[in-house]
Amino acid sequence: MKCLATIEELRQKKTITFRFSREGIQHDGFLAWHEGQVLAYENRCRHIPISLDYGDGRFFTPDGKFIICQTHGATYEAVTGKCVAGPCPGTFLAKVPIKVENDGIFLIEEDEVEA
């Protein structure tokens, strides 16, 4: 398992971006600290396959309640990843498998996922 960050780092920064591999292809992902929970999603809007942020690590609405695509305004529930407003309602952000252990947040690599 690859350590992406510590809980304290994520608490301070609120979001942290990272790269991961799925089926041999590199993808962008992000960790988010939301209401005491660690969330991990692929950094890809469900409306059009583009990054949710502009590369600046800003993934949340100004009030911090929802994840938002900076380009088209698709708005997602933070905990579920479900799009609740914008051009792709009812779709979900792709979750990235992680494990929180001790103070670390670890990426569960493809070959470590149980079948």
N, C-alpha and C positions, 0 to 999 in steps of 0.2 A: 504494500500500500504506500502511496505517495502522500506525504503530509503537505496540505495546501496552505494551512495557516493554524495559528493557535486561536482558541476562543477569545482571548484578550485582544489579539490583533483585530479580529473580526468585529468585536464589540466597539473598538475605537474607530475603525475605518467605516463600519456599517456594510460595505460591500468590498469584495476582493475578486478580481478576475483571474482566470487560469485557463490553461489549454489541456485538453484531454483527447484521447484517441478512441474512436468507435469504428469497428470494422476496418481498421487500418487507416482511417481518415481523421485528420486533426480537426477538432472543433474548439470553439471558445465557450467557456462556461463562467459562471459567477456564483460566489457565495454571498449570502445576505444574512444579516442579523436583523430579525424582525420579531418584536414582542417576546424576546428571550429565546427565540428558536433559531437554529441554523438551517438555512435553506440553500439548496444548490440546484441551479437550472442551467440549461444550455442557453447561451446568449444569442438567441435567434427568435425573432418575432414570428408568430404563427400566421400573420397576414401575408407578408412577403419575407422571404428568407434573408433578412438583414439583421445586423446587431440591434439590440434594444437600446443601447446607449450610443453615444457618438465617440466611443473610445475614452470617455472621461470618467467611467465608473459610476455614472448617475443612472440609477435604475428605478428610483421611486418617485411617486408624485410628490409635490411640495409638502403635503401634509404627512408623508411617510407611510400612508396606509396601503397604497397599491403599487405594484410594479407597472411601469409604463414604457411603451415604445416611444422613444423621443422623436421618431420620424413621422408616424401616422397616428399616434395617440391611442393605440390599442392598450387597454387597461386590464390588468390581471390581478386576481386575488393573490396576495403574497403567499399564503400558506398552501393553497391548492394549485396555484398556477392557472386557474380558469379565467379565460377572457370574459369580462363582464361588461365591457363597453368598447366602442370603436368598431373597426372593420371586420373583426373575426370572432364575434361572440360565440361562446360555447366550446371553443377550442382550448387546448391546454398547452402551457409551456412544457418542454421536455425536461423531466427531472434528471439529475445526474446523481448516480449512487455514491453516497458518502457514508463514513462512519465517524462518529464523534467518540473519542476515547481519551480518557484523562483530560488533558488540556488541548489535545490536537484534533484537527479536522482532516480526515484522510479520504482521498479519492479511492474508491474501490475500482481497481483496474478491470478491464474486460475479462481477462483470464481468471479473475478472482470471484466473479459473479457466479453464484450457485445456480445451476440449471433447474 
